[in-house]
Amino acid sequence: MKEELRILVQAQYPLIYLVTSEEERAEQAIATIAQTKPQRRVFIWTVTHGIVEYGQPRSTTQHNTVSPEAAVEWVIRQKEPGIYVLKDLHPFVDSPAVTRWLRDAIASFKESQKTIILMSPVQQVPVELEKEVVVLDYPLPTMTELNQVLSQHLDQVRSRRITTEVREKLLKAALGLTRDEADRVYRKAQVTTGRLTETEVDIVLSEKKQLIRRNGILEFIEEDETLDAVGGLEELKRWLKQRSNAFTERAREYGLPQPKGMLILGVPGCGKSLIAKTTSRLWGLPLLRLDMGRVYDGSTVGKSEANLRNALKTAESISPAILFIDEIDKAFAGGAGSADSDGGTSSRIFGSFLTWMQEKQSPVFVMATANRVERLPGEFLRKGRFDEIFFVDLPTTEERQEIFRIHLSKRRPDITHFDLGQLAKVCDGFSGAEIEQALIAAMYDAFAKGRDFNQLDIIAAVKATLPLSKTMSEQVTALRDWARQRARPAASSFAEYMQMES
């Protein structure tokens, strides 16, 4: 991006919009560009001080340039080559007078070495300037830049002799933060423990959680359960374990491409969401849930699309990470035909998301779940969007036995007096969630009677429950038929079932 900015300035582009919240870093980059031939002077405008030459004290401000109109008029009058950085002009840019002055400046800059750079953390371009402006997102600090910050703090705490692995963990934990944010959080770890080691990685990660909370659309999820808490689904587990180191430098050196994502289809309550959450612990990556309900905002035209862009940009900024979208079939149902119902907002958001998935270079692994595959647009399921599409069926007898073992072990230290085989047989057709709820119902019933729950309590609760596989048998059958030719089975038992059916 810095090279792109240099080329645009040297190519005499008159108006550049630089989206960034890191003013100091951006100013330093612009000052470096200004030293290349032909050299240019750099001037900075703010609504508080007017126009001041870069590197000079504020007392040298140009008189009567505090207002945006006066500032742009002053820039037009200058004869020498220069780069003019206008900070936070976005609240004024919709003013007819400011827009007109900017258009006059663009017209007067022809065949001159003058460029206006609008610098702001908010992208707001009026329609009148859309054909004239080039928008650039200033990148967050790289590992190299963060390493400089970390080295300064390690010198202070005399911990410079840390291993390369620990240094990489501290740097990766800070990826996605600005230089100032990284500096503050390293200082926070330093004040808290007096050192910077692998133990302080969690302190650095806490700053990322604050970044997610400020976004408002993404949610940082912490999951204590491991993959062992999921009963069955051995094929899916094996696939995930094979890729547990896919985002490391060792994998890059080996030549492996970074995984893009996976779609998990299946019957509700069979562990799709739990798989997504436990994968975060298996891979050691932060898990971000994208709430599509918060993306949609009908208050302002284009706000929903901007919300999605900002959420995806935030996810990329703290990558490598897992982006979790639960029940994506509800979020994008009918995305291609929404023009009549919401003015095409859903269609535009769907298109933007597809484009991002196809073109993204950042290590953001998209993990999506869906229950109603017929609601998903066809282009969403084609090869290249996801690395794999898995189908999660109702658990087999062996898997139900494993699910009972997991849930009983969470609640009682000794489960040897339970006949897991019998329990697995009586709940044929139950999902994992339904098994858990039947167990909880049995516990409530026994608790009300003032005793511990037993085998008969669980069987009674199971028989009192009508599973989803019976109330929605047509939907489950249709989903299985669809998955037979289009999805990979999450459990080896279902793979054998599909072969027999074929």
PyMOL commands that set and color helices and strands:
alter all, ss='L'
color gray80, all
select helices_A, chain A and resi 2-10+23-34+58-60+68-77+96-108+127-129+143-157+164-174+179-193+198-215+227-229+234-242+249-254+272-283+292-295+303-317+328-331+335-337+339-342+345-359+373-375+378-381+397-411+420-426+432-448+455-463+468-471+473-486+492-501
alter helices_A, ss='H'
color red, helices_A
select strands_A, chain A and resi 15-19+41-46+50-53+82-87+114-120+134-137+218-221+261-266+287-290+321-325+364-370+388-392+488-489
alter strands_A, ss='S'
color yellow, strands_A
deselect
rebuild
show_as cartoon
